[in-house]
Amino acid sequence: MPTQPLLGSMLFAISQGAACNGDGRWRCHWCSGPCLNEFTHDDPPPIPFVRSKSTALCPAEAYVCTGCWLWRRPKVTVNFLAGGFQDGQTAKNHSWWVTEENAWALKNPEDYQEVYRRLLKPPKRFILALRREKEKLDTLIQLCSANDYGGIIAETPLQYTLNNIKHTFSVYELTEAIKMGCQAYGPGIRALWDFLGEPPDDLKRKYPAPKEEKRGQGERIQRDDPKKTIKKVIAASGV
């Protein structure tokens, strides 16, 4: 049987010390992942002749997985990436950085700057789910993209969501955008930059804009091979 791809709900469950287990008889109502008949969904029942507004990926299924159940808890304490916490919160009302080790909410400029630092050397498994508070859209775990690569090189396409819409970028693009500005790169980089704001000063110092090179007549300038830079291993399986 093919291996079940890692879903956002599955990685969130791992971050909480749990797992999305199943015996093959049911799929999660919300995310389509493996589940047991332990938790029933809280979606309103369908109304005849009315178009459904459900965001469930498997609307006919009755049960939900552990990850989706944990995500939908009404009142929990959330920890923020740059430090601090807040009680009585629901996950859907926040932006998130999730790894196998834990899940952190994102709210302040300090959190966003820490995201930049981690994206330049990302773990093999992570979720970045961003939410614009003024638009008041829920962050839906079933639409979050879980990055799950055995190894990440600088040009590996990485995914994140902004208001539940998927975007892609690479570590190479992000590094070059810090040096040169984001306008020359794809929509994934520009949307990330627009949400997070300017990268922190320590990264701008680490990745400065290239200086103008001067040369005499007939002089050749030796530059690094860009392919070697692009294929630098960022995170490898087992590291």
N, C-alpha and C positions, 0 to 999 in steps of 0.2 A: 504494500500500500504506500502511496506517496506520503511524504512527511508533511504534517500540518504546518503551514507557514505561521510565523510568529505574528499574532495580532496585537493591537494596542492593549486590549483587555487582558491578554495573557501576560504581557510584560508588566502591566500595572499590578496584576495579582502577584507576580514574582516579587515586585518591589515591596509588597506588603507581607511577604513571608507566606504566601499561599500559592495555589496552582489551579488552573482551569482543567479539571479532570472530567473525563467522560467515558462511557462504554460503547459509544457509537450509535446509541438509540436516539439521542436527542442532540439538537444543535441549539445554541443560544439564540433566543428571540432577538436580542439586540445586535450581536456582533457576528453570529453564525459559527462561533467557536464551539469546542467540545464542552458539554455540561452534563450534569446529572439532574434528577428531578427533585432537587432540594429547594430551589427558589423559583417562585412563579413571577412572571413579569407584571409590571404595574401600568402597562399601556392601556388606554381606554379601549373598550370593545368596538369593533367596526360598526358603523351605522349604515344600513342599507341605502343604496343610491347616493351616498355622499362620499366624495373623494377622500381617502384617508390621508392624514397629515403625519402619520407615524414615520419615524426615522429608523425603525427596525429593519435590519437586513434580512431577517427571517420572520416576517409577521405572523406566519401560521404556527410557529413554535410557541409552546406554552411556558417553557422554563428559561432561566437565564444562568449564565456561567458565574463562577466565583468573582472574576474580575469585574464584570458589569455590576454585580450586586454590591461589591465594595465601592465602586465608583459612585453609585447612586445613594449611598448612605446620606441621610439628611443633615446630620450634624457631626462633624469630626474636627479634630485639631489639625491644621495644615502648617507645615514648616516651610519657610521661605529659603530660597537658594543662597542668599547672601547672609542669612541669619534671621532669627526671630520666628515667631509663630502667631497664629490666630485661632481662637476657639470658635466652635459653632458654625463651621463653614461646610459648604457642599462643593465637591470637586468641579462640577460643571460651571461654577462661577469664577473660575480662575484659569490662567495660563499655567502650563506645566513643563517641567523638565523631569523625565522619568528614566531611571536606569534599573539594572537588576538589584542595585543596593538599596535604593529608596526613591521616593517621589517628592519633588519640591515644587511649591507654587511660586509663581513669578508675579511681582506686583510693582516693585520699586526700581528706579534706575540702577541701583546697585545689583539687583537680581539680573537685569538685562546685561550689564557689563560682565557679570560672571558667566552668563550664557556664551558670550563671545569667546571668552577664554576656553571654555570647555568644547566649543565647536571646532576650535583649531586643533584639538587633539581629542576627538570624540571616542567614547567607549564603543565596543563592538555592537552593543545593543542599547538603543536609547529612543526616547520619544521627545520631540519638541512640539508642543501644542500651544499655539498663541491665540489669544482672544482679545478683541478690542472691546473694552468695557462699555464705551458709549453706545455700541451697537446692540448690546444686551443679548447676544446670542449665546446659547449654552455650548460649552465645550463637550462634544460627544465622543466618548471613548471608542465607539464602534467606527468612527471615521478618522481616528488618529492613526498616523503611519508609524509603525514600529520598524526602525532600522535594525537589520539583523544580518550583518556581513561577517563571514569568517575572517576577512581581513579588509582593512580600509586603506586605500592609497589616496594621494592628494586629489586625484581626479574622480574618485568614486562618487556617483550621484547619490546624495543623501536627501531624505525627505523630511518635511515638517508640514504642519497645517497652520493656517491662519484663518480664523473663523470657519474651521472645518473644511477649508479648501486646500488641496495639496499643492505644495511647491517643492522644487528641487534646487540644490546648490551643491558645490563641492568645496572641500577645504582649500584647494588651489584657488578657486574663484574668490573665496572669502579673504584669503591672504593677499591676493593681488588687489582686491577692492580696498583693503586697509591701506595699501601703499598708494594706490592711484585714484581712489574714489569709486563709488559704486555705479556710476552712470554707464560705464562701458560694459557692464556685465548683465546677465539675464534677469528676468523678472523675479526669480526666486531670491537672488541676492538683493535686488532693489526693495522688494517687499520686506525682507528680513531687516534691512538697514532702516527702512522707514518706521518699522515697529520698534526696534531696539534702540534706535538713535545712534549717535556716533560711538564708535568703539572706544574703550578706555585708553588713557594716555600711555599706559605701559605697553600696550600692543602697538600703538603708533610709533613708539620709540623702538620697539623690537622689529617692526616691519616698516622702516622709513621709506618715503618716496625716493626713487632713484635720482641721483644727481646727474645733471647734464654732463655728458662726456665730451671732452675736447681732444682733438687729435690733429696731428700735423699732416701735411700733404703726403699721401701714400701710406700712412700709418694704419695698420689693422688693429682693431680692438677685439681682444679675446673675451668672449662671453660664455657663461655657463650654458651647457646643453639643456634647453627647456624640458626635453623629454625626461632627463634625469631628475629634474626638480618635480615634475608632475607625478612621476611614479614613486616618489618617496613613500615608504610604508608609514602610515599614521597609527594604525592599530591592527595587530595581527591575531589570528586565532591562537588561543592559548596564552596570550600575553596579559 
